[in-house]
Amino acid sequence: MGNDGGSIPRRSELVRSATRPPTASEAKATALEAQAHAWSTCPLSQQPLKPPIVSDCAGGLYNKDAVLEYLLPAEGVDGGDEEGARERTREREEKEKVLQGRVGGLRDVVEVKFHTGGGGGEGKWVCPVTDKELGPGTGVRSVYVVPCGHVFAEVAVREVKGGEGCLQCGEPYEPDNVITILPLAEAEKERLVKRAERFKGQGLTHSLKKAPGSSKKKKRKNAEALQEAAEGPVESAKVTPKPSSGVSAPSNGIKNASTASLTARVLAEEQAKAKRRKVEGNENLQRLFSKGPKGPMRDSDFMTRGHSVAADTGR
């Protein structure tokens, strides 16, 4: 453990300075470096950003081909290529950490359209209204409009009301659908998170398109709400007797009050018809009554028939 000539170093010689928190200038330089990397490199493929470029609900920038590669199902892996399978699994887990569940399909991203300007063939991204350069270190906050995806400086969009439409294509938009690109302020990040949660509850995606399966979920929720609303009247109808009809509501699990009432009425009519058919089909009961005007006993019944027969015999 010696150095030169068997000398043993002391701790004060190895640790020159204690760890300290970064200064404001160092923290600013680190944040600027991270912003420059995020504005120039796709976090999924680690390749330079190049059109077509898409953005998610958090304002991140990605190459569209990298998003498509992430969304495609994994290819079949041969039994001997275990190393390749582990590598692909590790890469997908890293991409999932970057996206954090924000992208499940192309409906969850919007293709952003940068306006290129600047002389000398540099092709810098600039605002088409103010002609200010967009990007890190420029001091200009960049935003894009959903659903068209055109990019502007925030100061240009701030002067225009949401109902007046996009400054390039004229498509109308709501003020809440102005997304900051790679936001740094915590308040702006929180606003975007709340917007995504609200859209998820409404069955919408970041691009204002309907989420897959949202119509089925909405129909299911409406059916459950109607069922819960109808349970109250049905229970009261079961408890309250109806002396006029004399027939209780059937306990057949019908939730709708009108349907249950109609079913009870139909069953009562069927029971009455069955009772009449039973009486008409019984010969013993038919013999008790006279059906036609034949003979002198057409106005008599079984109570007076014996007396009439005896009277005629006596005459």
C-alpha positions in Angstrom: 0.0 0.0 0.0 3.0 2.3 -0.4 3.7 4.8 -3.1 7.2 5.7 -4.0 9.9 4.3 -1.7 7.4 2.7 0.7 5.8 5.9 1.9 2.3 5.7 3.2 0.0 8.7 2.2 -2.1 10.4 4.7 -5.8 11.2 4.3 -5.2 14.9 4.0 -3.0 14.3 1.0 -5.6 12.1 -0.8 -8.7 14.2 0.1 -7.9 17.7 -0.9 -11.4 19.2 -0.6 -14.6 18.0 1.1 -17.8 17.5 -1.0 -19.9 20.6 -1.2 -23.2 21.4 -3.0 -22.8 22.9 -6.4 -23.0 26.6 -6.8 -25.7 28.5 -8.7 -23.5 28.9 -11.7 -22.6 25.2 -11.7 -26.2 24.1 -11.4 -27.2 26.4 -14.2 -24.4 25.1 -16.4 -25.5 21.5 -15.7 -29.2 22.3 -16.5 -28.2 24.0 -19.7 -26.1 21.1 -20.7 -29.0 18.7 -20.0 -31.3 20.9 -22.0 -28.9 21.1 -25.0 -28.8 17.3 -25.0 -32.6 17.0 -24.8 -33.0 19.5 -27.7 -30.6 17.6 -29.9 -30.8 13.9 -29.0 -33.7 11.4 -29.0 -33.8 9.8 -25.5 -35.1 6.5 -26.9 -32.6 5.8 -29.7 -29.8 8.2 -28.5 -29.7 9.4 -32.1 -29.7 13.1 -33.2 -33.2 14.5 -33.5 -34.4 14.8 -37.1 -37.8 15.2 -38.8 -40.3 13.7 -38.3 -40.2 14.6 -34.6 -43.0 13.9 -32.2 -43.8 15.0 -28.7 -45.8 13.5 -25.8 -48.0 15.1 -23.2 -45.0 16.1 -21.1 -43.3 18.1 -23.9 -40.5 15.6 -24.6 -39.0 15.3 -28.1 -38.5 12.0 -29.8 -37.7 10.7 -33.3 -40.9 9.2 -34.8 -39.1 6.1 -36.0 -37.8 5.4 -32.5 -41.4 5.6 -31.1 -42.6 3.3 -33.9 -39.8 0.8 -33.0 -40.8 0.9 -29.4 -44.5 0.3 -30.2 -43.9 -2.6 -32.5 -44.2 -6.0 -30.9 -41.0 -7.8 -30.0 -39.8 -10.3 -32.6 -39.6 -14.0 -31.8 -36.3 -15.1 -30.2 -34.6 -18.3 -31.0 -33.8 -20.6 -28.1 -30.0 -20.1 -28.5 -30.1 -16.3 -28.7 -30.5 -15.8 -25.0 -28.0 -13.0 -24.8 -29.8 -11.0 -27.6 -33.1 -11.5 -25.8 -31.7 -10.2 -22.5 -30.3 -7.2 -24.4 -33.6 -6.4 -26.1 -35.4 -6.7 -22.7 -32.9 -4.4 -21.1 -33.3 -1.8 -23.9 -37.1 -1.9 -23.7 -37.0 -1.4 -19.9 -34.8 1.6 -20.4 -37.2 3.1 -22.9 -40.2 2.4 -20.6 -38.3 4.4 -17.8 -37.9 7.3 -20.2 -41.5 7.3 -21.4 -43.0 6.5 -17.9 -46.2 5.1 -19.5 -47.1 8.2 -21.4 -46.9 6.6 -24.8 -49.0 3.6 -25.6 -49.7 4.4 -29.3 -49.4 7.0 -32.0 -52.4 8.8 -30.6 -50.4 9.7 -27.5 -47.9 11.8 -29.5 -48.2 14.8 -31.8 -45.9 15.5 -34.7 -44.2 18.9 -34.0 -43.5 21.1 -37.0 -40.5 23.4 -36.6 -39.9 26.3 -38.9 -36.4 26.4 -40.1 -34.6 29.7 -40.7 -31.3 31.4 -40.3 -28.6 32.2 -42.8 -25.5 30.3 -43.8 -27.5 27.1 -44.3 -27.4 26.3 -40.6 -31.1 25.4 -40.6 -31.8 26.6 -37.1 -35.3 26.3 -35.6 -37.0 29.7 -35.3 -40.4 31.1 -34.5 -42.3 31.9 -37.7 -43.9 34.9 -36.1 -41.1 36.6 -34.1 -38.2 35.1 -36.1 -36.5 34.3 -32.7 -34.3 31.3 -32.5 -35.8 28.4 -30.5 -33.8 26.0 -28.4 -31.6 25.9 -25.3 -29.7 28.9 -24.2 -31.8 31.3 -26.3 -33.9 32.6 -23.4 -37.1 31.9 -25.5 -39.7 29.4 -24.2 -40.9 27.3 -27.0 -44.4 25.9 -27.3 -46.5 23.9 -29.8 -50.2 23.8 -30.5 -52.3 20.7 -30.3 -53.6 19.2 -32.6 -51.7 20.7 -35.5 -48.3 20.7 -33.9 -46.9 24.0 -35.1 -44.1 25.4 -32.9 -43.9 29.1 -31.8 -42.3 31.2 -29.2 -44.5 31.5 -26.2 -44.6 35.3 -26.4 -46.2 35.0 -29.9 -48.9 32.6 -28.7 -49.6 34.6 -25.6 -50.8 37.6 -27.7 -53.3 35.4 -29.6 -56.5 34.1 -28.0 -57.1 30.4 -28.3 -60.3 30.8 -30.3 -58.6 32.7 -33.1 -56.7 29.6 -34.3 -53.2 28.6 -35.1 -50.9 31.4 -36.4 -49.8 29.2 -39.4 -52.7 26.9 -40.4 -55.6 28.7 -38.7 -56.9 25.6 -36.9 -58.7 26.5 -33.7 -57.3 25.4 -30.3 -57.9 25.8 -26.6 -55.4 27.6 -24.4 -55.0 24.5 -22.4 -53.7 22.7 -25.5 -50.6 24.9 -25.8 -47.7 22.5 -24.7 -44.4 23.8 -23.5 -41.4 21.9 -25.1 -39.1 20.4 -22.4 -40.5 22.6 -19.5 -38.2 23.4 -16.6 -40.7 25.1 -14.2 -42.4 22.7 -11.8 -45.7 24.6 -12.2 -45.7 24.0 -15.9 -44.9 20.3 -15.4 -47.7 20.0 -12.9 -50.1 21.6 -15.4 -49.2 19.1 -18.1 -49.7 16.2 -15.7 -53.2 17.4 -14.7 -54.1 17.9 -18.3 -53.1 14.4 -19.1 -55.1 13.0 -16.2 -58.2 15.0 -17.2 -58.0 13.8 -20.8 -57.6 10.2 -19.6 -60.8 10.6 -17.6 -62.6 11.9 -20.7 -61.4 9.1 -22.9 -59.1 11.3 -24.9 -55.4 11.1 -25.8 -52.7 13.8 -26.0 -53.6 14.4 -29.7 -57.3 14.9 -28.8 -58.3 11.6 -30.4 -60.4 9.1 -28.6 -58.5 6.5 -26.6 -58.8 2.9 -27.8 -61.8 1.3 -26.0 -63.0 4.5 -24.5 -66.5 4.2 -26.1 -67.0 0.7 -24.6 -65.9 2.0 -21.2 -68.2 5.0 -21.5 -71.2 2.8 -22.5 -70.4 0.4 -19.6 -70.3 3.3 -17.1 -73.6 4.8 -18.5 -75.3 1.4 -18.2 -74.1 1.0 -14.6 -75.3 4.5 -13.7 -78.8 3.8 -15.2 -78.9 0.5 -13.4 -78.1 2.1 -10.1 -80.7 4.9 -10.7 -83.4 2.3 -11.5 -82.8 0.1 -8.4 -84.5 2.6 -6.1 -87.9 2.8 -7.8 -87.9 -1.0 -8.3 -87.3 -1.7 -4.6 -90.1 0.7 -3.6 -92.5 -1.0 -6.1 -91.7 -4.4 -4.6 -92.4 -3.2 -1.0 -95.6 -1.2 -1.8 -98.6 -3.5 -2.5 -101.1 -2.9 -5.3 -104.6 -3.9 -4.2 -106.1 -2.9 -7.5 -104.3 -5.5 -9.6 -103.8 -8.1 -6.8 -100.7 -9.3 -8.5 -97.3 -8.8 -7.0 -94.3 -7.7 -9.1 -92.3 -10.7 -10.1 -88.9 -11.1 -8.5 -87.1 -11.9 -11.8 -84.2 -9.5 -11.4 -85.6 -6.7 -13.7 -84.0 -3.4 -12.7 -86.0 -1.1 -14.9 -89.3 0.1 -13.2 -91.3 0.5 -16.4 -90.2 -2.9 -17.7 -91.1 -4.6 -14.4 -94.5 -3.0 -14.4 -95.2 -4.1 -18.0 -94.0 -7.6 -17.2 -96.3 -7.9 -14.2 -99.3 -6.7 -16.3 -98.6 -9.3 -19.0 -98.2 -12.1 -16.5 -101.5 -11.1 -14.8 -103.3 -11.2 -18.2 -101.8 -14.6 -19.0 -103.0 -15.9 -15.6 -106.5 -14.6 -16.2 -106.6 -16.2 -19.7 -105.4 -19.5 -18.3 -108.0 -19.5 -15.6 -110.8 -18.9 -18.2 -109.5 -21.7 -20.4 -109.5 -24.0 -17.4 -113.0 -23.2 -16.5 -114.3 -23.5 -20.0 -112.6 -26.8 -20.5 -114.1 -28.4 -17.4 -117.3 -30.4 -18.4 -118.5 -30.7 -14.9 -118.6 -27.0 -14.5 -120.3 -26.5 -17.9 -123.2 -28.9 -16.9 -124.1 -26.5 -14.0 -125.2 -23.8 -16.4 -127.6 -23.7 -19.4 -125.9 -22.5 -22.6 -128.9 -22.0 -24.9 -132.6 -21.0 -25.0 -133.9 -24.5 -25.6 -136.7 -25.9 -23.5 -138.8 -24.4 -20.8 -135.8 -24.4 -18.3 -133.8 -21.8 -20.2 -134.1 -19.3 -17.4 -133.5 -21.8 -14.6 -130.4 -23.0 -12.9 -129.5 -26.1 -10.9 -131.2 -24.6 -7.7 -134.6 -24.2 -9.3 -134.4 -27.0 -11.9 -135.7 -29.8 -9.5 -138.6 -27.7 -8.4 -139.6 -27.0 -12.0 -139.4 -30.7 -13.0 -141.6 -31.7 -10.0 -144.2 -29.1 -10.8 -144.5 -30.2 -14.4 -144.8 -33.8 -13.3 -147.6 -32.9 -10.9 -149.5 -31.1 -13.6 
